[in-house]
Amino acid sequence: MTDRIEQRINSLNKRLNSEKRFRIYCIGAMSFALAWVLILFLNIFSSGYSAFYRTVIQVDVPFLNLIEDTTQFSEMSSEDINNLSMYSFSKKAIYRLFPDIEEKKDKKMLIRLFSIEFEQEIREFLKSNKSNINETETIYLTASDDVDQVNKGNYPRDLDEDKRRIKDIQLLFFDDLVDRGLVSYEFNLPFLMRGDSREPELAGVGGSIVGSLFTILVVLILSFPIGIFAAIYLEEFAPKNKVTDFIEININNLAAVPSIVFGLLGLGIILNTFGLPRSTPLVGGIVLSLMTLPTIIIATRASLRAVPPSIREGALAVGATKMQAVMHHVVPVAMPGALTGTIIGLAQALGETAPLLLIGMVAFVVDVPQTPLDASASLPVQVYLWSESAERGYVEKTSATIMMLLGFLILMNLAAVLIRRKFETKW
């Protein structure tokens, strides 16, 4: 009897120890995965946070040298100001930072401390303040990418001069400007508002953000109603036969088809056959809608199956038709799950790159799109474009764009969880 008790105790201890080891393995696996996710986020954040601020250099611009009476600016239209020849005037304003410089080569190096759009920035300041312009105005001009990276500590200064893009004389100019308090940081609003550019300090994600929003809007308009109604018909009204079985199998298979196949479909049919404009959010949205439909249909059908049969039976018992029972009782209960599947499908579409590359949304687009018919890029495509650029300034902007894309995806998945928790019915 004692031996039998001891055996049972030993067996129980083995099971308990086995359970403890299993818990340790699970915790270890989860910790390992979370550690790598944390490393990924820290790496992206450490590389990309600096893109959200930029280096500017303070310059005193004597507008009295441009026109005899500054009050005349208030009478000028924006077109008149655009017609003003301001390039030499703008350069002379920059030369005033170092009035002792006489060599043409040194002046050229000084000009290169600034973005190539320094003239346009002065012009835009004039247009914005023409009604109340002083004889001399202090303007903060965007520094060049090389200066920006030096100021942020991302550029090695200890290399030989022939091995770096910024020259020794430029570093002397920069250090002197820093000592005089003329170099500062400001929030990089143009990064969020402008389109792409060949110059890293001028490149922005505004066009990509708007392009992604237009694309997702097209996906939502097309895929949500079609996916919901298709799922309702297949689950509630379609007869169970070989045809519907064939449709269900293909819907499940489409959910596993690589996204690049949908891009080939869009290239071959939507662009070449129907002749829709290339590189537009409209075409991108249509292609991504085809990819998103299976996800929405599968999620909606699963939600409809989860509705207790008593809901249908109770509605039919009080005299409701099949249509009324489904649309007034079953669908509202299943809608939280359907919305969750839709948001997850949209989040997946937001992060897709391959289909958009094949339909031409990889083109270099400077302007921010105004409609879904304008040429545009998207956030994942913008990451792809900038990751191939050699300039150091694109590295931080690539990471910053990834941060924004991950932020959108996290928000969309969080919205899906909140919607499910808020509207889900407990049985």
Secondary structure, DSSP 8 states (H G I E B T S, - for coil): -HHHHHHHHHHHHHHHHHHHHHHHHHHHHHHHHHHHHHHHHHHHHHHHGGGGEEEEEEEEEEGGGT-S-GGGGGG--HHHHHTS--HHHHHHHHHTTSTT---HHHHHHHHTTB-TTHHHHHHHHHHHSGGG--SEEEEEEEB-HHHHHHHTT-S-SSS-GGGSSS-HHHHHHHHHHHHTT-EEEEE-HHHHHS---SSTTT--SHHHHHHHHHHHHHHHHHHHHHHHHHHHIIIIIS--SHHHHHHHHHHHHHTTS-HHHHHHHIIIIIITTT---TT-HHHHHHHHHHHHHHHHHHHHHHHHHHS-HHHHHHHHHTT--HHHHIIIIIHHHHHHHHHHHHHHHHHHHHT--HHHHHTTTTS---S--SSTTS----HHHHHHHHHT--SHHHHHHHHHHHHHHHHHHHHHHHHHHHHHHHH----
